[in-house]
Amino acid sequence: MSDPVNSISEWLRTILSGWGLSEGLITVILAVLGVVILATIVLVVDIMLVWIERKMVARFQDRLGPNRVGPFGIIQPIADVIKLLIKEDILPDGADRFIFNIAPIFALATVLLLWAVVPFAPTIIGADINVAVLYIVAIGSIGTLAIIMAGWASNNKYALLGAFRTVALLIAYEVPMVIALLVPVLLARSMGMQTIVAAQSPWYIFVVPLAALILFVSSIAELGRTPFDISEAESEIVAGFHIEYTGMKFGLFYAGELLHALTVSALIATLFLGGWRGPFVDQVPILGPVYLFIKAFLVYYLIMWVRYSFPRIRIDQMLGFNWKFLTPLALFLLVVVAILDKAMVGVSQVQYVLVMLGANLLIVWGTVIILRTYARVERKRVGEERAVAIAPESDLADLVGQE
């Protein structure tokens, strides 16, 4: 059975038709069933990501990680879920009960909704809409709303401060992220995810690697992971916007963060790594999800690598990096790609790829030259300021020595 998903769908449709149900009702039932199955699979994978992250960070830090509950500690995430379920549910005094309770649900639901437009195979996709990239941007913004809801409803100044800082970071890095998303849209001439995947011959990471890098960096910032983990800067704001959440409500925020990282990895794999494309996938569509998750976990590993290798930077450095460097770079890249794409109509595919790749490498080289010049000027300026500051002390010392 080369396409078991659609075969099972047709089998269920036949059974429901035999019961005398209308075609519209059958479509709704199958859609709801598909949503439940996809959400369940994704959440089970999310639980296993807890174990994977702990094992990976242990290897980075020369430790063993979970190794007591089950073989190699593999059942440890289940124990964590049970612990969160039986913990006391606390509502702070003065908190807005409704907003406080719905914020973690929003945080997890928005991540799950993004999977609706991720194509798993040529014939397996939740919703093949022609504005899927716009849908991703719109749904992703709801997560920002969930954070400000959690901070405001907690009636805690530290939670509110953490929410303000996190939202400032998220809104800032959405700009280069959206610009980077426009690059594959421009190359494929469509916002549909299936069309973007089908157009990748070769993968877009070999055509516009700088756009993939910008999307990767801005996505890490959107996730709130190191070096952009300002949302959970424990040494500064007592764990951020979710400080007042306990039990499974905190668990929903934690699950949403891990699942968001996997979702971003799947989106990057879809937009720049060919998505479900791979050997024999046209003959055996069930291979599509396998290829997609292999690529997604490769990106996820890079996200973990960055998280456990770099220290956190200050929020002014984060915002300065975005507005002064990343956003202008993304805008310049988009303009260059648009001009070259229009100018190379009718050229061969090899020439097209080589010119686009060369333009990306040239932009990277120019950026490095500009940054080195800027760093040299800054070092000179700081040195002169220090010399001026030290000079009066030296003159005073000379006067004292003469006396």
N, C-alpha and C positions, 0 to 999 in steps of 0.2 A: 504494500500500500504506500505509494509515493507521496500522497497528500492526505494523511489521516485526519487532519483538522477539518477540512472541507468535506471529507467523506462522512465523518461523524455528524457534521452539521446537516448534510443532506439526509442522512438516516433519521435524525431526530425530526427533521421537517416532514419526512414521509409518515412517521409515527403520529405526529401531532395533526397532520392532515387527515389521517385515518380516524382520529377522534372527532372530526367534524369542526375543528377550529378554523376561523377565518385566516386568510393569508396575512393580513395586517397584525393580528394577534400573535400568530406564529413568529413573525419577524421580531416583534417586541420581546417575546419569551426567549428567543435565541440570542438576541442582543443582551438582555439582562444576564442570561446564563454565561455568555462570553465575558461580560464585565466581571462577574463573580469569579470565574475561573482565572482570568488574567490577574485580577487583584490578589487572589489567593497565592498564585505562583510567585508573584513579585514580592509579596510580604514574607513568604517562606524563604525566598532568596535573601531578603533583607535580614531575617533572623540569622542566617548563616554568615552574612557579612560581618556581624559582630565578632564571630569566632575568627574569621579570616583577618579582620583588622587587628585583633589582639595578637594573633600569631605573627602577623607581619611586623607589627611594632616591636614585638619581642625579639624577632630576628635582627631588626635594625639596632636594638639596644642590647644585644647579646644576652637575651633572657630566653626562658622556655615558653612563657605564656601559659594559657589554660592547659592543665594536664592532669586534673583530678576527677572531674565529673565526666565520665564516659571515656572511651578511647581517645587519647590525645586531647582530652578536654572538649570534645566535640558537642557534648550535651550541655555545656556551660551556658550557652544562650537561652536554652529552655529554662534552666534554673533562674536565670536573670528575669525572664518574663514572668515566671511564677512569683518571684520576689516582688516585682513591681505591681502585680495584680493584688497581692495581699497587703501591700503597704497602706497606711492610713491616708485617706484623701482629705487634705486640709484646704479650707477656704479662708483666705486672710480676712481680717476685719475691714469692713469698708470696701471690699472688692465688689465689682460688678459681676454678679453670679453668672448671668447668661453669657456675657462677652468672655469672661474668664474661662468658662467651660468649653465654649465653641472654638476658641483660638487654636488649641492643639489639634482639633479635628480639621480645621482649615489647613493647618500646616502640613498634615499628612495627605489630606484629600487632593490638594493641588498637585502634589508630586505624582500621585496615582493617575490623575487626569492627563498628565503629559504622555503616559504610555498609550493613550487612545490613538495617537497618530504615528506611533513608531511602527514602521513596517518590519515584520519578522521574516517574510518570504514574499515571493511574487504574488501569492494568493492568500497570504495571511496578514491581515491588518485590521485594526479595530474600526477606524474611520478614515477612509482615503479621501480627504477633503483637499480642494485645490488651494487652500490658504492655510496649510498646516503650520508653516513657519510663523505666520501671524498668530495662529492659535497658541503656539508655544510661548510667544512673547506675552500674550494676554493672560494666559493661565499662570505663567510664572510670576506675574505681578501680584497675584492674589496672596502668594507666600509672604510678600512684604507687608500686606495688610494684616496677616495673621500675627506677625511679630509685633507690630505697633498695637494691635488689640491686646496681646498678652501683656505687654509692658504697661499699658494704660490701665487695664482692668485690674491689675494686681494691687493697686493702691500702695505702691512701694517706689520710693524715689530712685533706688538703685535699679529696679527693673525698668522704670521709665527711662532713665539715663541710658541703660544698655540698649533699649529699643530704639531710642533716638540715634545713637551711634551706629547701630546695625542698619537701620533704614537709610541713613545717610550714605553708608557704604554700598548698600544694595542698589539704591537709585543711581549712584554715580557709576558703578560698573555695569549697569544695564546698558549704558550708552555704547561703549566699545563692543559689548556682546552683541547687541542688535546690529551694529555696523558689520561685525564679522559674519553674522548670519546672512546678511545681504549678499555676501560674495558668492556662496554656492547657489543662492537664488538667481543671481545675475548670470552665472555660468550655465545653469540648467534652464534658465528662462521660465522658471515655474516655482511656486511656493509649495507645491505638493511634494511630500516626502518620497513617495514612490517614484515620481518623475526625477527627483534629484538623484536617487540611488541608481535608477536606470541610465542616467546620463553620465555616470562616472566611469569613463573609459579613457585614460586611467583614473585612479582615485584622485580626488581633488587635493589630497595632502601633497601629492607630487606636482600639482599644478600651482596651487597657492598655499604653500606651507606656512607663510607668515600669517594668513588669515586663520589657519588652524591653531597656531600658537597664541594669537590674540584671543580667540574664543576659549582656549584652554585656560589661560591666565585669568580672564574675566570670569569664567565659570568657577574657578577655585575661590575667587573673591565672593561670588554669589553664594557659594556653599558655606562661607564663613570658616574656611579651613586655613590652617597655617600656610603662609605667613599673614593671612588676612583674618585670623580668628578673633576679631575684635568683639564679636558677640559673646564670647565666653572667656574674656580676659579676667580670670579669677582674681589675679593679684590687683586688679584695678576696680572692678565693679561687681564683685561677688557673683560671678557666673552669669551675669547678663540678664536678658529680658525674662527668662524662665526661672528665676531664683525662687519664686513662691510656689512653683508647681511640684507636686509630689506624686508618688505612685505611677499609675499608668498614664496620667496626663503628661508627666515628664517623659514617660516612655514613648508617647506619640511624637513629641518633639525630637527625641533621640532617633526613633525609627525614621522619621521624616528626613533627618539630616543624612543618615546612611543611605536611605533609598534615593534621596536627591543626588547623591554622588554617583550612584549607579545609573540613574536616569540621565544625568549629564554625560556620563561616559557613553551610554547608548546613543544619545543624540549626536555627540561628536563622531562616533563610529559610523552613524548613518550619513552624516553630512560630509565627512571627509575621508572615511575609510571604506567606502563602498557598501556599508550596511550589511545586508544579507548576501551580497554577491560573493560567489566562490565557486570552486569546481563542482560540476554536476548539479548545481542547485536548480537549474531549469528542468532537469529530468526528475530530481528528487527534492521537491520544495521543502520537505521537513528538515533538510540540511540548513536552510536559511536561518532559523533561530540559533542553530549551533554556531554558525559563522558570526552572527551578530553578537552573541554573548562572548565569544572568544575575543573579538575586537573590543567589546565594551570592557571586559575585565582587564585587557591590556592597558586601556586608558585609565581604568580605576587603579591599577597598580602604580601608574605614574602619579596619580593624584595622591596616593598614600606615600609614595616616595618623597614628594615635595613636602607633604604635611610633617613627616617625621625627620626631615633633614634641615629645615630652615626655622629660624627664630621668628617670633611675632614682631611686626613693625608697628610704629605708632600710627594713630588714625590720621594725623596730618600728613605723614609720609605716604599712607595709603591713598588719600585723596589727591595729594600732589602728583603721585605716580600716575593716577588715572587721568586727571584733567590736563596735566602738563606734558604727558608722554604718550600714554596708551591711546587715548581718544584721538589726538591729532594724527598719530601713526595709523590708526584704523581708518580715519577719514582719507588720508593721503593714499593708502593702499586701495581703498574702494574706488577712488577717482582714477588711479592708474589702471586698475583692472577693467573698469568700465571703458576707458579710452582704448586700451589694447584690444579688448574683446570686440569693440565696434570696428577697429581698424583692420583686424585680421579676418574679416569675413571672406570665406572662400579659400583660405590657406589650408594646407594639409594638417592633419591632427598632430603629427610629430613637430612641425614648425610651431604650431599653436602652443603646445606644451612647453617647448624649449624657450620660446619668447616669454611666456608667462612666468616660468620658473626663473629665468634670467632676471626678469624685472623684480621678482621677489628678493632674489639674492642681492641685487643692486641696491634695493631699498634697505636691506639689512646692513650692507656694507656702509652706506651713507649714514645710517642711524648710528652705527658704531663710531664713525669718524666724528659726528656731531657730539656724541656723548663724551668722547675722549677730550675733545676741545673744550667742552663745557666744564668737565671735571678739572682740566688744567687751569682754566680761568678761575674757577672757584677756589682751588688750592692756593693760587697766587693771591687772591683777594683775602682769604682767611689769614694767610701768612702776613700780609701787610697790616691787617687789623691787629693781629697779635703783636707785631713789632711796634705799632703805635701805642698799644696799651702798655707794653713793657718799658718803652723809652722813658716816660716820666719817672718810673721807679729807679731806673739806672742813673738818671741825672741826679735824683735825690741822694742816691748812694754815693755818687762822686762828691757831692757837696759835703756830706757828712765826713767822708774820708779826708777832704781838704781841711776841714775844721780840726 
